[in-house]
């Protein structure tokens, strides 16, 4: 193991269950609980022993991903974005979003990487925008309510509620914190005009940095105040128009000429500020930077309000143009995307096992390993088993090809403890309702042999052989211990489906039929 990490860093990042809650990865200690002079006293492969007596085991791949290279990744900054000028809008479909996790991943990725997505075929029903936002993250309630109607009003409280043209801007710069995601869902658009436009504010800011570095620097280090007020509301926030992270990377744009309050800079700096402000605006208003499209009924545009400026052309007051909007936040989007990627990666890994080593013959039986597990899952589903137990039936034998000792070694007379190996491996992603019946399913065979006189006769020749390798029928003491296990009965049910799942001509659903179930169970 490459110890290119200080001892205190390694000790602070110990992944063991004594140091971190395995359910949420939160640390169970504080920095003051650690010895500030802790040292490494022993290294054995991935295992490190510390001077405080604690032992940690580190995954080399995890260490490689956290190399101390001096960089600080932040997915909110320009480094994590795909900057653009007048691109074809990334389009996705609401129905597919709901049904297909991979499509959902693409939707979320578009918002976080490109800055927006145009979602088609959203039901044209009032209030649906809240359902869309809730599927991505969490709705942010403001003084406009949980949702707001964008249409012409007789006494508008905001210029958005008129037919006037609106230049590129970000919403609510007068809030602290600003809503970081906006959704606009079209219910009707039967007017002349009223086209929507979007501009990548990060790209525009990067152009300003290249074309006029002094103007960029001035806007990035000069806080300005934005305000909104009506009869019942008073909101102000002071931030630079271009927000940077500590490393100087663009992280936020706040640009809204309607809400900007008088700047209060020294006289000699005021003219320079206005020149920089104008230079940035002229870049933002360049036609070649803007993507334009017309929202039709059922379209919902979702965009990053800290990056994407939105605009619209004016339209006549006659006719019907009605959008409903709401706000959400990027942390919900990013969290959902991370979970999606984790779940999709787990399912892809399992799929590869079924298509790869699972396609081999099943230990002395007339079916493949994959066919055997699929038959067991089908029996569990037909029996009305819980989702967790169906998944356990589907995955119960993965330990044959995820451990150092294989199923072929088992047939050679060496117990590969595949029930425990598989349960431990699956425990990275699944809870005990999946892992514990798997952990006990070999023990359940030994148990049934001890408590049911006719059970042994039902076993195949190969299963009788492996019974001997795995310890034979249980003793009375072992039977009592097994009966006390919380998942003993689930393991017995799984064992019976396991014994049935060896029919060469049986037609059962494929692995893909279980991906939605697995997706819901992955932690």
C-alpha positions as CSV (number, residue, x, y, z in Angstrom):
1,X,0.0,0.0,0.0
2,X,1.3,3.5,-1.0
3,X,1.3,5.5,2.2
4,X,1.3,8.9,0.4
5,X,-1.0,10.1,3.1
6,X,-0.3,11.6,6.6
7,X,-1.2,9.3,9.5
8,X,-3.8,11.8,10.8
9,X,-5.5,11.9,7.4
10,X,-5.7,8.1,7.3
11,X,-6.9,7.8,10.9
12,X,-9.6,10.5,10.3
13,X,-10.9,8.7,7.2
14,X,-11.0,5.1,8.6
15,X,-14.0,3.4,7.0
16,X,-14.7,0.8,9.6
17,X,-18.1,0.6,11.3
18,X,-16.6,1.7,14.6
19,X,-15.7,5.0,12.9
20,X,-18.5,5.5,10.4
21,X,-22.1,4.7,10.4
22,X,-22.5,2.1,7.5
23,X,-26.0,3.4,6.8
24,X,-25.0,7.0,5.9
25,X,-21.2,7.1,6.0
26,X,-21.2,9.7,8.8
27,X,-18.3,9.8,11.2
28,X,-18.9,8.6,14.7
29,X,-16.1,10.8,16.2
30,X,-14.9,14.3,16.2
31,X,-11.5,15.7,15.3
32,X,-10.7,16.3,19.0
33,X,-11.2,12.6,19.7
34,X,-8.1,11.8,17.7
35,X,-4.6,11.8,18.9
36,X,-3.0,14.8,17.1
37,X,0.3,13.0,17.1
38,X,-1.0,9.7,15.9
39,X,1.5,7.6,13.9
40,X,1.4,4.5,11.6
41,X,3.0,1.6,13.4
42,X,2.2,-1.2,10.9
43,X,1.2,-1.8,7.3
44,X,0.0,-5.2,5.9
45,X,-1.3,-4.7,2.4
46,X,-4.4,-2.5,2.7
47,X,-4.4,-2.8,6.5
48,X,-2.9,0.0,8.6
49,X,-2.3,-0.1,12.4
50,X,-2.0,3.2,14.3
51,X,-0.2,4.2,17.4
52,X,-3.6,4.6,19.2
53,X,-4.2,0.9,18.8
54,X,-6.8,1.2,16.0
55,X,-6.6,-0.8,12.8
56,X,-8.1,0.4,9.5
57,X,-8.5,-1.4,6.2
58,X,-8.5,0.9,3.1
59,X,-9.7,0.1,-0.4
60,X,-6.8,0.9,-2.8
61,X,-9.2,2.2,-5.4
62,X,-10.8,4.6,-2.8
63,X,-7.3,5.9,-1.9
64,X,-6.5,6.4,-5.6
65,X,-9.6,8.4,-6.0
66,X,-8.7,10.7,-3.1
67,X,-5.1,11.4,-4.0
68,X,-3.6,14.4,-2.2
69,X,-3.0,16.3,-5.5
70,X,-4.0,19.8,-4.3
71,X,-7.2,20.0,-6.2
72,X,-10.7,20.6,-4.7
73,X,-13.4,19.3,-7.0
74,X,-16.6,21.4,-6.9
75,X,-19.4,20.4,-9.3
76,X,-20.9,23.9,-9.1
77,X,-17.9,25.6,-10.8
78,X,-17.1,26.1,-14.4
79,X,-14.6,23.2,-14.3
80,X,-17.5,20.7,-14.0
81,X,-19.6,22.3,-16.7
82,X,-20.0,22.1,-20.4
83,X,-20.0,25.7,-21.6
84,X,-22.0,26.5,-24.7
85,X,-23.2,29.1,-27.1
86,X,-26.6,28.6,-28.9
87,X,-26.6,24.8,-28.7
88,X,-29.5,22.5,-29.6
89,X,-31.5,22.2,-26.4
90,X,-31.0,18.8,-24.7
91,X,-34.5,17.2,-24.9
92,X,-35.8,14.4,-22.7
93,X,-39.2,12.8,-22.2
94,X,-41.2,12.9,-18.9
95,X,-42.7,9.5,-19.3
96,X,-39.3,7.9,-20.0
97,X,-38.0,9.9,-17.0
98,X,-40.5,8.2,-14.7
99,X,-39.9,4.7,-16.2
100,X,-36.3,4.5,-17.1
101,X,-33.5,5.2,-14.5
102,X,-30.9,5.7,-17.3
103,X,-33.1,8.3,-18.9
104,X,-33.6,10.0,-15.5
105,X,-29.8,10.1,-15.1
106,X,-29.4,11.8,-18.5
107,X,-32.0,14.5,-17.5
108,X,-30.3,15.3,-14.2
109,X,-26.9,15.3,-15.9
110,X,-28.1,17.8,-18.5
111,X,-29.2,20.2,-15.8
112,X,-26.0,19.9,-13.8
113,X,-23.5,19.8,-16.7
114,X,-25.2,21.8,-19.5
115,X,-27.3,23.9,-17.3
116,X,-30.8,23.1,-18.6
117,X,-33.0,20.4,-20.1
118,X,-36.3,20.7,-22.1
119,X,-38.7,18.0,-20.8
120,X,-41.4,17.0,-23.3
121,X,-44.8,15.4,-22.8
122,X,-45.4,16.7,-19.2
123,X,-49.2,16.4,-18.6
124,X,-50.9,19.7,-19.3
125,X,-52.5,19.9,-15.9
126,X,-52.2,22.8,-13.4
127,X,-49.8,22.0,-10.6
128,X,-47.9,19.3,-12.5
129,X,-44.7,21.4,-12.3
130,X,-44.6,20.6,-8.6
131,X,-44.6,16.9,-9.4
132,X,-41.8,17.4,-11.8
133,X,-39.7,19.4,-9.3
134,X,-40.4,16.8,-6.6
135,X,-39.1,14.0,-8.9
136,X,-35.8,15.9,-9.3
137,X,-35.3,17.3,-5.8
138,X,-37.2,19.5,-3.4
139,X,-39.5,22.4,-4.1
140,X,-38.4,25.8,-2.6
141,X,-41.3,27.9,-1.4
142,X,-41.0,31.6,-1.7
143,X,-43.2,34.7,-1.3
144,X,-44.6,33.8,-4.7
145,X,-45.8,30.5,-3.1
146,X,-44.8,26.9,-4.0
147,X,-45.7,27.6,-7.6
148,X,-46.4,30.7,-9.5
149,X,-48.4,31.5,-12.6
150,X,-46.6,33.3,-15.4
151,X,-49.3,35.1,-17.4
152,X,-50.6,38.6,-17.9
153,X,-52.2,40.0,-14.7
154,X,-54.2,43.2,-14.3
155,X,-52.1,44.4,-11.4
156,X,-48.8,42.5,-11.8
157,X,-46.4,42.3,-8.8
158,X,-43.5,41.4,-11.2
159,X,-42.7,42.3,-14.8
160,X,-42.8,38.6,-15.6
161,X,-46.5,38.8,-15.2
162,X,-46.9,41.2,-18.2
163,X,-46.6,40.8,-21.9
164,X,-43.4,43.0,-22.0
165,X,-40.2,41.6,-23.5
166,X,-37.7,40.5,-20.8
167,X,-33.9,40.5,-21.4
168,X,-31.6,37.7,-20.2
169,X,-31.6,37.6,-16.4
170,X,-31.3,35.3,-13.4
171,X,-34.2,35.1,-11.0
172,X,-34.4,36.2,-7.4
173,X,-30.9,37.7,-7.0
174,X,-32.3,39.5,-4.0
175,X,-32.5,36.3,-2.0
176,X,-29.9,34.8,0.2
177,X,-29.6,32.0,-0.8
178,X,-30.9,32.4,-4.3
179,X,-33.1,29.5,-5.6
180,X,-30.6,27.5,-7.7
181,X,-33.1,25.7,-10.0
182,X,-36.1,27.1,-11.9
183,X,-38.8,25.2,-13.7
184,X,-41.3,26.6,-16.2
185,X,-44.1,24.4,-17.4
186,X,-46.2,25.5,-20.4
187,X,-50.0,25.0,-20.1
188,X,-50.8,27.2,-23.2
189,X,-49.0,29.5,-25.6
190,X,-51.5,30.7,-28.2
191,X,-50.0,34.2,-28.7
192,X,-47.8,36.0,-31.2
193,X,-44.4,36.2,-29.7
194,X,-43.5,35.0,-26.2
195,X,-40.5,32.9,-27.4
196,X,-38.1,31.7,-24.7
197,X,-34.4,32.3,-24.7
198,X,-31.5,31.0,-22.6
199,X,-27.9,32.1,-22.3
200,X,-25.0,30.3,-20.6
201,X,-23.8,32.9,-18.0
202,X,-20.7,30.9,-17.2
203,X,-19.7,31.0,-20.9
204,X,-20.4,34.7,-21.1
205,X,-18.4,35.4,-17.9
206,X,-15.5,33.3,-19.3
207,X,-15.6,35.4,-22.5
208,X,-15.5,38.6,-20.4
209,X,-12.5,37.2,-18.5
210,X,-10.7,36.6,-21.8
211,X,-11.8,39.9,-23.6
212,X,-11.6,42.3,-20.7
213,X,-9.8,40.9,-17.6
214,X,-10.1,44.1,-15.6
215,X,-13.9,44.2,-16.1
216,X,-14.2,40.6,-15.1
217,X,-12.1,41.2,-12.0
218,X,-14.1,44.3,-11.0
219,X,-17.5,42.5,-11.3
220,X,-16.1,39.5,-9.4
221,X,-14.9,41.5,-6.4
222,X,-17.6,44.1,-6.2
223,X,-20.7,43.3,-4.2
224,X,-23.8,45.0,-5.5
225,X,-27.3,45.0,-3.9
226,X,-30.4,43.5,-5.4
227,X,-33.8,44.3,-4.0
228,X,-37.4,43.3,-4.4
229,X,-40.3,44.8,-2.4
230,X,-44.0,44.9,-2.5
231,X,-46.8,45.6,0.0
232,X,-45.9,42.5,2.0
233,X,-42.3,41.7,1.0
234,X,-38.9,43.2,1.4
235,X,-35.9,41.2,0.1
236,X,-32.3,42.3,-0.4
237,X,-29.0,40.5,-0.9
238,X,-25.6,41.8,-1.7
239,X,-23.3,39.7,-3.9
240,X,-21.0,40.2,-6.9
241,X,-22.5,39.7,-10.3
242,X,-19.9,37.1,-11.0
243,X,-19.3,34.8,-8.0
244,X,-16.0,32.9,-7.7
245,X,-14.8,30.1,-5.5
246,X,-11.6,30.5,-3.5
247,X,-9.6,29.1,-6.4
248,X,-11.0,31.8,-8.8
249,X,-13.3,29.5,-10.7
250,X,-16.7,30.9,-11.8
251,X,-19.4,29.5,-9.5
252,X,-22.3,31.8,-9.8
253,X,-23.8,34.6,-11.9
254,X,-26.4,37.1,-10.6
255,X,-27.6,39.4,-13.3
256,X,-31.0,41.2,-13.1
257,X,-31.1,44.8,-14.2
258,X,-34.7,45.1,-12.9
259,X,-33.7,44.4,-9.3
260,X,-30.3,46.2,-9.1
261,X,-30.2,48.9,-6.5
262,X,-28.0,52.0,-6.8
263,X,-24.3,51.0,-6.4
264,X,-22.5,52.9,-3.6
265,X,-18.9,52.8,-4.7
266,X,-16.3,55.6,-4.4
267,X,-16.8,58.1,-7.1
268,X,-13.7,57.2,-9.0
269,X,-14.7,53.5,-9.2
270,X,-18.3,54.0,-10.2
271,X,-17.7,54.8,-13.8
272,X,-15.3,51.8,-14.1
273,X,-18.0,49.6,-12.6
274,X,-20.6,50.8,-15.1
275,X,-18.2,50.2,-17.9
276,X,-17.6,46.6,-16.7
277,X,-21.3,46.1,-16.1
278,X,-22.1,47.2,-19.7
279,X,-19.3,45.0,-21.1
280,X,-20.8,42.0,-19.4
281,X,-24.3,42.8,-20.5
282,X,-23.2,43.3,-24.2
283,X,-21.7,39.8,-24.1
284,X,-24.8,38.3,-22.5
285,X,-27.0,39.9,-25.2
286,X,-25.0,38.7,-28.1
287,X,-27.5,36.8,-30.4
288,X,-24.9,34.1,-31.1
289,X,-24.8,33.1,-27.5
290,X,-28.5,32.6,-27.0
291,X,-30.6,29.5,-27.7
292,X,-34.2,30.3,-28.6
293,X,-37.2,28.0,-28.6
294,X,-41.0,28.2,-28.3
295,X,-42.5,26.4,-25.4
296,X,-45.6,24.4,-26.4
297,X,-48.2,22.8,-24.1
298,X,-46.6,20.0,-22.2
299,X,-43.1,21.4,-22.4
300,X,-41.2,22.1,-19.2
301,X,-37.8,23.8,-19.2
302,X,-35.6,23.2,-16.2
303,X,-32.5,25.3,-15.7
304,X,-29.7,26.2,-13.2
305,X,-30.6,29.7,-12.0
306,X,-27.1,30.4,-10.8
307,X,-25.7,30.0,-14.3
308,X,-28.4,30.2,-17.0
309,X,-30.0,33.5,-17.8
310,X,-33.5,33.3,-19.3
311,X,-35.4,35.7,-21.4
312,X,-38.5,36.0,-23.5
313,X,-39.7,38.1,-26.4
314,X,-42.8,40.3,-25.9
315,X,-46.3,39.3,-26.8
316,X,-49.7,40.9,-27.2
317,X,-52.0,40.8,-24.2
318,X,-54.7,39.2,-26.4
319,X,-54.5,35.4,-26.6
320,X,-53.6,32.9,-24.0
321,X,-50.1,32.3,-22.7
322,X,-49.9,30.5,-19.4
323,X,-46.8,29.0,-17.8
324,X,-46.5,27.7,-14.2
325,X,-43.2,27.8,-12.5
326,X,-41.5,26.8,-9.2
327,X,-38.1,26.8,-7.7
328,X,-35.9,24.0,-6.4
329,X,-32.2,23.6,-5.5
330,X,-29.2,22.0,-7.1
331,X,-28.2,20.0,-4.1
332,X,-31.4,17.9,-4.5
333,X,-30.6,17.4,-8.2
334,X,-26.9,16.5,-7.5
335,X,-27.9,14.1,-4.7
336,X,-30.5,12.4,-6.9
337,X,-28.0,12.1,-9.7
338,X,-25.3,10.6,-7.4
339,X,-27.8,8.0,-6.1
340,X,-28.9,7.3,-9.7
341,X,-25.4,6.7,-10.8
342,X,-24.6,4.5,-7.8
343,X,-27.7,2.4,-8.4
344,X,-27.3,2.2,-12.1
345,X,-23.6,1.2,-11.6
346,X,-24.6,-1.5,-9.1
347,X,-27.2,-2.9,-11.5
348,X,-24.7,-2.8,-14.4
349,X,-22.2,-4.7,-12.3
350,X,-24.8,-7.4,-11.4
351,X,-25.9,-7.6,-15.0
352,X,-22.3,-8.2,-16.0
353,X,-22.1,-11.1,-13.5
354,X,-25.2,-12.7,-15.0
355,X,-24.0,-12.3,-18.6
356,X,-20.4,-13.3,-17.7
357,X,-19.5,-15.9,-15.1
358,X,-23.2,-16.5,-14.5
359,X,-23.4,-18.0,-18.0
360,X,-21.2,-20.9,-17.0
361,X,-22.7,-24.3,-16.0
362,X,-24.1,-24.5,-12.5
363,X,-22.0,-26.8,-10.3
364,X,-23.0,-30.2,-11.5
365,X,-26.5,-29.3,-12.6
366,X,-28.1,-29.1,-16.1
367,X,-28.6,-25.3,-16.0
368,X,-26.3,-22.3,-16.0
369,X,-25.7,-20.4,-12.8
370,X,-27.6,-17.4,-14.2
371,X,-30.6,-19.6,-15.2
372,X,-30.6,-21.2,-11.7
373,X,-30.8,-17.8,-10.0
374,X,-33.4,-16.5,-12.4
375,X,-35.5,-19.6,-11.7
376,X,-35.2,-19.1,-8.0
377,X,-36.3,-15.4,-8.3
378,X,-39.3,-16.4,-10.5
379,X,-40.4,-18.9,-7.8
380,X,-40.0,-16.2,-5.1
381,X,-42.1,-13.8,-7.1
382,X,-44.8,-16.4,-7.9
383,X,-45.0,-17.1,-4.2
384,X,-45.7,-13.4,-3.4
385,X,-42.4,-12.9,-1.6
386,X,-41.3,-9.4,-0.5
387,X,-39.1,-7.4,-2.8
388,X,-36.1,-8.0,-0.6
389,X,-36.6,-11.7,-0.6
390,X,-37.2,-11.8,-4.4
391,X,-33.9,-10.0,-4.8
392,X,-32.2,-12.4,-2.4
393,X,-33.5,-15.3,-4.5
394,X,-32.2,-13.6,-7.6
395,X,-28.7,-13.0,-6.1
396,X,-28.3,-15.8,-3.7
397,X,-25.4,-17.5,-5.5
398,X,-23.2,-14.5,-6.5
399,X,-20.7,-15.6,-3.9
400,X,-19.6,-18.4,-6.2
401,X,-17.9,-15.8,-8.5
402,X,-17.2,-12.8,-6.3
403,X,-14.9,-14.4,-3.8
404,X,-11.3,-15.6,-3.9
405,X,-12.5,-19.3,-3.7
406,X,-14.9,-20.2,-6.5
407,X,-17.8,-22.5,-7.0
408,X,-15.5,-24.9,-8.9
409,X,-13.3,-25.1,-5.7
410,X,-16.5,-26.1,-3.8
411,X,-17.0,-28.9,-6.2
412,X,-13.4,-29.8,-5.7
413,X,-14.0,-30.3,-2.0
414,X,-13.1,-26.8,-0.6
415,X,-16.0,-24.9,1.0
416,X,-16.0,-21.4,-0.6
417,X,-18.5,-20.1,2.0
418,X,-20.3,-18.5,-0.9
419,X,-23.4,-17.6,1.2
420,X,-21.3,-15.4,3.5
421,X,-19.0,-14.1,0.6
422,X,-22.1,-13.1,-1.4
423,X,-23.9,-11.5,1.5
424,X,-20.8,-9.5,2.5
425,X,-20.2,-8.4,-1.1
426,X,-23.9,-7.4,-1.6
427,X,-23.9,-5.6,1.7
428,X,-22.1,-2.7,0.1
429,X,-25.4,-1.8,-1.5
430,X,-28.3,-3.8,-0.1
431,X,-29.8,-4.0,3.4
432,X,-30.3,-7.1,5.6
433,X,-33.6,-8.0,4.0
434,X,-31.6,-9.0,0.9
435,X,-28.2,-10.1,2.4
436,X,-29.3,-12.1,5.5
437,X,-31.4,-14.7,3.7
438,X,-28.5,-15.2,1.4
439,X,-26.1,-15.5,4.3
440,X,-28.2,-18.2,5.8
441,X,-29.3,-20.1,2.7
442,X,-26.6,-22.8,2.9
443,X,-27.2,-23.1,6.7
444,X,-30.9,-23.6,5.8
445,X,-30.0,-26.6,3.7
446,X,-28.1,-28.1,6.7
447,X,-31.0,-27.2,8.9
448,X,-33.7,-28.8,6.8
449,X,-31.7,-32.0,6.5
450,X,-31.7,-32.1,10.3
451,X,-35.4,-31.3,11.0
452,X,-37.1,-32.9,7.9
453,X,-36.5,-36.6,7.4
454,X,-37.7,-36.4,3.8
455,X,-35.7,-33.3,2.8
456,X,-32.4,-35.0,2.0
457,X,-34.1,-37.2,-0.6
458,X,-35.2,-34.1,-2.5
459,X,-31.7,-32.9,-3.1
460,X,-29.9,-33.3,-6.3
461,X,-26.7,-35.4,-6.4
462,X,-24.5,-32.2,-6.6
463,X,-26.4,-30.7,-3.7
464,X,-25.9,-33.8,-1.6
465,X,-22.2,-33.6,-2.4
466,X,-21.8,-30.0,-1.4
467,X,-23.8,-30.6,1.8
468,X,-20.9,-32.8,3.0
469,X,-18.4,-30.2,2.1
470,X,-20.4,-27.5,3.9
471,X,-20.7,-29.4,7.2
472,X,-23.5,-31.9,6.8
473,X,-26.8,-31.8,8.7
474,X,-26.9,-29.5,11.7
475,X,-26.5,-30.7,15.3
476,X,-29.3,-30.0,17.8
477,X,-27.4,-27.1,19.1
478,X,-26.9,-25.7,15.6
479,X,-30.6,-26.1,14.9
480,X,-31.5,-24.1,18.0
481,X,-29.1,-21.4,17.0
482,X,-30.5,-21.3,13.4
483,X,-34.1,-21.0,14.7
484,X,-33.1,-17.9,16.7
485,X,-31.8,-16.1,13.6
486,X,-34.1,-13.2,12.6
487,X,-34.1,-14.2,8.9
488,X,-34.2,-17.9,9.4
489,X,-37.6,-18.4,7.9
490,X,-36.8,-16.3,4.9
491,X,-33.7,-18.4,4.4
492,X,-35.7,-21.6,4.5
493,X,-38.1,-20.2,1.9
494,X,-35.1,-19.2,-0.2
495,X,-33.6,-22.7,0.2
496,X,-36.7,-24.4,-1.2
497,X,-36.8,-22.1,-4.2
498,X,-33.0,-22.8,-4.6
499,X,-33.7,-26.5,-4.7
500,X,-36.5,-26.1,-7.3
501,X,-34.4,-23.9,-9.6
502,X,-32.6,-26.6,-11.7
503,X,-35.0,-27.3,-14.6
504,X,-33.2,-27.0,-18.0
505,X,-36.4,-26.3,-19.9
506,X,-38.1,-23.8,-17.6
507,X,-38.9,-20.4,-19.1
508,X,-38.6,-17.5,-16.6
509,X,-38.2,-13.7,-16.8
510,X,-34.8,-12.3,-17.7
511,X,-32.5,-10.3,-15.4
512,X,-33.9,-7.0,-16.9
513,X,-37.3,-7.8,-15.5
514,X,-35.8,-7.3,-12.0
515,X,-33.8,-4.1,-12.6
516,X,-36.6,-1.8,-11.3
517,X,-36.9,-3.9,-8.1
518,X,-33.2,-3.9,-7.6
519,X,-33.0,-0.2,-8.3
520,X,-35.5,0.5,-5.4
521,X,-33.6,-1.7,-3.0
522,X,-30.0,-0.3,-3.6
523,X,-29.0,1.9,-0.7
